[in-house]
Amino acid sequence: MDLSVLNPWSNDQRPLGPYGSLIQQAELSGHLKKRRDRDISIATDLAREQSPSLQLFQVLRQITAKRKQLDKVNTEIQCRLQDKETNDITHLDTLEIQCRLQDKETNDITHLDTLE
């Protein structure tokens, strides 16, 4: 007897899920008559829709996906805040403008000193 066929949580038959595997196990043991794959997939889909624990798993997957999106947004916000805080040090345009202003102030001061 092949144990992987009897294991409802086996990865070999993942597309049908655990309920499909359980139905298959019941068919092999003679408790259920053989059904077609379409009937099994319909039963599996119906079980997914009606099972509270499987619905909870779906909600948890959705929450995880939303959290990942939120983390990406938060990371982007943090990057932009850091960029804004360090803008005067890291951006060449800003540094160039500051240097020109300082040069102008220095020139103005030296010009006033020469006038005195």
C-alpha positions as CSV (number, residue, x, y, z in Angstrom):
1,M,0.0,0.0,0.0
2,D,1.4,3.4,-1.1
3,L,1.5,5.7,2.0
4,S,1.8,8.9,0.0
5,V,-1.6,8.2,-1.6
6,L,-3.2,7.7,1.8
7,N,-1.7,10.8,3.3
8,P,-4.2,13.6,2.8
9,W,-1.5,16.3,3.4
10,S,0.8,14.8,0.8
11,N,2.4,17.3,-1.6
12,D,2.0,14.9,-4.5
13,Q,-1.7,15.9,-5.0
14,R,-1.5,19.5,-4.0
15,P,-3.8,20.9,-6.7
16,L,-6.7,19.0,-5.2
17,G,-5.8,20.1,-1.7
18,P,-6.3,18.0,1.5
19,Y,-10.1,17.5,0.9
20,G,-9.5,16.1,-2.5
21,S,-6.9,13.8,-1.1
22,L,-9.3,12.6,1.6
23,I,-11.9,11.9,-1.0
24,Q,-9.4,9.9,-3.0
25,Q,-8.4,8.0,0.2
26,A,-12.0,7.1,0.8
27,E,-12.4,5.9,-2.8
28,L,-9.3,3.7,-2.4
29,S,-10.6,2.2,0.8
30,G,-14.0,1.5,-0.7
31,H,-16.0,4.0,1.4
32,L,-16.9,6.1,-1.6
33,K,-17.5,5.1,-5.2
34,K,-15.0,6.4,-7.8
35,R,-15.7,9.9,-9.0
36,R,-14.3,11.9,-11.8
37,D,-11.7,14.6,-11.2
38,R,-14.3,17.3,-12.0
39,D,-16.6,16.1,-9.2
40,I,-13.6,16.0,-6.9
41,S,-12.6,19.6,-7.8
42,I,-16.2,20.8,-7.3
43,A,-16.4,19.1,-3.9
44,T,-13.0,20.6,-3.0
45,D,-14.2,24.1,-4.1
46,L,-17.4,23.7,-2.1
47,A,-15.5,22.7,1.0
48,R,-13.2,25.7,0.6
49,E,-16.1,28.0,0.4
50,Q,-17.9,26.5,3.4
51,S,-15.1,25.6,5.7
52,P,-14.5,28.4,8.3
53,S,-10.9,27.3,8.8
54,L,-10.1,27.5,5.1
55,Q,-11.9,30.9,4.9
56,L,-9.7,32.0,7.8
57,F,-6.6,30.9,5.9
58,Q,-7.8,32.9,2.9
59,V,-8.3,36.0,5.1
60,L,-4.9,35.5,6.6
61,R,-3.3,35.3,3.2
62,Q,-5.0,38.6,2.2
63,I,-3.9,40.2,5.4
64,T,-0.3,39.1,4.8
65,A,-0.5,40.5,1.2
66,K,-1.8,43.8,2.5
67,R,0.9,44.0,5.2
68,K,3.6,43.4,2.6
69,Q,2.1,46.3,0.5
70,L,1.9,48.5,3.6
71,D,5.6,47.7,4.5
72,K,6.6,48.7,1.0
73,V,4.8,52.0,1.3
74,N,6.3,52.6,4.7
75,T,9.7,51.9,3.4
76,E,9.2,54.3,0.6
77,I,8.0,57.0,3.0
78,Q,11.0,56.5,5.2
79,C,13.3,56.7,2.2
80,R,11.7,60.0,1.1
81,L,11.9,61.4,4.6
82,Q,15.6,60.6,4.8
83,D,16.2,62.1,1.4
84,K,14.4,65.2,2.5
85,E,16.4,65.4,5.7
86,T,19.7,65.0,4.0
87,N,18.9,66.9,0.9
88,D,21.2,69.8,1.8
89,I,24.2,67.5,2.1
90,T,23.7,64.9,-0.6
91,H,22.3,66.8,-3.6
92,L,24.8,68.6,-5.8
93,D,22.4,71.3,-6.9
94,T,21.7,72.4,-3.4
95,L,25.4,72.3,-2.5
96,E,26.2,74.4,-5.6
97,I,23.6,77.0,-4.7
98,Q,24.9,77.1,-1.1
99,C,28.5,77.5,-2.3
100,R,27.5,80.4,-4.7
101,L,25.6,82.1,-1.8
102,Q,28.6,81.8,0.4
103,D,30.9,83.1,-2.3
104,K,28.6,86.0,-2.9
105,E,28.5,86.8,0.8
106,T,32.3,86.5,1.0
107,N,32.7,88.8,-2.0
108,D,30.3,91.3,-0.5
109,I,32.2,91.3,2.8
110,T,35.6,91.7,1.1
111,H,34.2,94.4,-1.1
112,L,32.9,96.3,2.0
113,D,36.2,95.8,3.7
114,T,38.0,97.4,0.8
115,L,35.6,100.3,0.8
116,E,36.3,101.1,4.4
